Amino acid sequence: MFYAVVALGYFYNFTSYKHRQYLGWFNKKFVYTEKIFDEKLFKLYKEAYGNRQKSDYEFMWKPVKEDVLNDLNESIIFVETIRTHINKS
């Protein structure tokens, strides 16, 4: 999902070295200002970022298989939505 947003950033001349800046930029530009994407898409991205943080930095955090599979399916939808937007623009 992150790299889909990076591709979107390149398409719109936005670059950063930080995940959180891409998260904020995506939310501000595409959800609240231009209303291109539904807020649900941002929530998926934000949740994926949170899970990544947990898996990298919380020693005792263990993902649940069903949650991981659900996240995978949602990430496919997210990436396809971004891809479709870039292709239409």
C-alpha positions as CSV (number, residue, x, y, z in Angstrom):
1,M,0.0,0.0,0.0
2,F,2.8,2.4,0.8
3,Y,4.4,1.9,-2.6
4,A,1.1,2.6,-4.3
5,V,0.9,5.9,-2.5
6,V,4.5,6.6,-3.4
7,A,3.6,6.0,-7.0
8,L,0.6,8.4,-6.5
9,G,3.1,10.9,-5.0
10,Y,5.4,10.7,-8.0
11,F,2.4,11.2,-10.3
12,Y,1.4,14.4,-8.4
13,N,5.0,15.6,-7.8
14,F,5.1,14.8,-4.1
15,T,8.0,13.0,-2.6
16,S,9.0,12.2,1.0
17,Y,11.3,9.9,2.9
18,K,8.7,9.3,5.6
19,H,5.8,7.0,5.8
20,R,3.8,9.4,8.0
21,Q,4.2,12.3,5.5
22,Y,2.7,10.1,2.8
23,L,-0.1,9.1,5.1
24,G,-0.9,12.7,5.9
25,W,-0.6,13.9,2.3
26,F,-2.9,11.1,1.0
27,N,-5.5,11.9,3.7
28,K,-5.4,15.7,3.1
29,K,-5.2,15.8,-0.7
30,F,-7.3,12.8,-1.7
31,V,-9.8,12.3,1.1
32,Y,-10.6,15.7,2.6
33,T,-9.6,18.4,0.1
34,E,-10.3,16.9,-3.3
35,K,-12.6,14.1,-2.2
36,I,-11.2,11.7,-4.8
37,F,-11.2,8.7,-2.5
38,D,-13.6,7.6,0.2
39,E,-12.4,7.9,3.8
40,K,-12.5,4.1,4.1
41,L,-9.5,4.0,1.8
42,F,-7.5,6.2,4.2
43,K,-8.6,4.1,7.1
44,L,-7.2,1.0,5.4
45,Y,-3.9,2.7,4.7
46,K,-3.7,4.1,8.3
47,E,-4.5,0.7,9.8
48,A,-1.9,-1.0,7.6
49,Y,0.7,1.6,8.7
50,G,-0.2,0.9,12.3
51,N,0.1,-2.8,11.9
52,R,3.5,-2.3,10.3
53,Q,4.6,-0.2,13.2
54,K,3.4,-2.9,15.7
55,S,5.2,-5.7,13.8
56,D,8.4,-3.7,13.6
57,Y,8.6,-2.2,17.1
58,E,6.3,-4.1,19.5
59,F,8.1,-7.2,20.6
60,M,5.1,-9.0,22.0
61,W,2.7,-8.2,19.2
62,K,1.5,-11.2,17.3
63,P,-0.7,-10.9,14.2
64,V,-3.8,-13.1,13.9
65,K,-4.0,-15.1,10.7
66,E,-7.6,-14.1,9.8
67,D,-6.7,-10.4,10.3
68,V,-3.6,-10.8,8.1
69,L,-5.7,-12.4,5.3
70,N,-8.3,-9.7,5.6
71,D,-5.6,-7.0,5.4
72,L,-4.2,-8.6,2.4
73,N,-7.5,-8.6,0.6
74,E,-8.1,-5.0,1.5
75,S,-4.6,-4.0,0.4
76,I,-5.4,-5.5,-3.1
77,I,-8.5,-3.3,-3.3
78,F,-6.4,-0.3,-2.2
79,V,-3.7,-0.8,-4.7
80,E,-6.1,-1.4,-7.6
81,T,-8.0,1.7,-6.6
82,I,-4.8,3.8,-6.8
83,R,-3.8,2.1,-10.0
84,T,-7.2,2.9,-11.6
85,H,-7.0,6.5,-10.6
86,I,-3.5,6.9,-12.0
87,N,-4.4,5.3,-15.2
88,K,-7.5,7.4,-15.6
89,S,-5.6,10.6,-14.9
